[in-house]
């Protein structure tokens, strides 16, 4: 359900690596749910997903800001909305109001696919203008 492919590549090595990690954590959550590994195991994986997402979004936003990406405000607003939704899932889960269901998995899959293939792809031309080359960010060819 959560398989990385080059269709998701934004051609920035560090961002692609972070996206792969997000896919891996989501896949781990799916595996834990499928195996019925229990509330605590699933909760800890969900917590890691929330924490890693915050780190990843902050990294992307720094790169966009340092390269004067014109659509940063809208992109950040999407990050904020996605974060709020995942944090709400997390909160509901730990308060016993939500069990991890197919609905959550579908949300995560849609989020990763739509955000990376849509919103993230729009910043690629700005980042590839060359300004990041001096900042040590590597691009895939």
Order of alpha helices (4+ residues) and beta strands (2+ residues): alpha-alpha-alpha-alpha-alpha
